[in-house]
Amino acid sequence: MKLPLPFRRDRPIIPSANAQDHAERLIAESLRMLGQVCSKVADAIEAQRLERQGYAHNSYLRRLDVDEDAAKKPSGPGTGG
């Protein structure tokens, strides 16, 4: 069994640290790219779902959860409220 010498000239730690740094950078960039791809796929699926429900592409959606009675009541000064 060879024991490492404390003062030897070739230091394998530095190249392996550079390789590890490079690998970690590639993994991080790959995950960011995968996140962008997943986001675009989710947007496409959502757009198809909305088109099936009758909404045109790039159109504004109308809120349906607003209380209709509150929308019919006039608001402003002199309403007696």
N, C-alpha and C positions, 0 to 999 in steps of 0.2 A: 504494500500500500504506500502510495506516495503522499507525503505531507507537503502542503503548500509552503513555499519559501516566502518570508515576509518582504524581502528586498529584491525580488527577481525583476528583470527588465520588462518582459511582456506581461501586460495586465489584461487578462481576458474579461475583466469586469466591465471595462469601458465599451468595448464593442457589443457585448450582450445588452448593456444598458441602452445603447443606441438602437439596437434591433428591437428591444422591448418598447422603446419610445415610438419607433416607427410603426410597430404593430398596433399599439394602442391608438395612435393617430388614425391609422387606416380603419380600425374598428369604429372609432367615434364618427368619422366621416361617413362610413357605410351606414351606421344607424341613423344619422341625420338624413341621408338620402332615402333610406327606407321609410322614415317618418314622413317625408315629403310625398313619396309615392302613395303611402297609405292615405294621406290627407286628400290627395287628388282622386283616388279611387272612391273614398267616402263621399266626396263632393259629387262625383258622377252618379253614384248610386242614389244620393238624395235628390239630384236633379231628375233622374228617371222616375223616382217615386212621386215627385211633385207633378211631373208631366202626366202621369197616369191619373192623378187626381184632378186634372184640368187646369193646372197653372201653367202659363206659358213660360218659356225660358227668359230669364232676366226681367221678370215682372215683379212688381211689388205685391206683397201679400197683405191681405186685409185681416185685421184682428177679429176673431169671432167670439172671443171670451169676454168682451165688454158687455156689461149689463145693458140690455136694450131699453129698460125703463129709465135708466139714468141718462141715456142718450136722447130720449124723447122729451124729458123735462127741460124747460128753458132755464137757463142759469144767468144770473146777473142781478143788478139792483132792481128792487121793486117787485120781486117775485113772491114776497111774503114768506120767505123761508128763513 
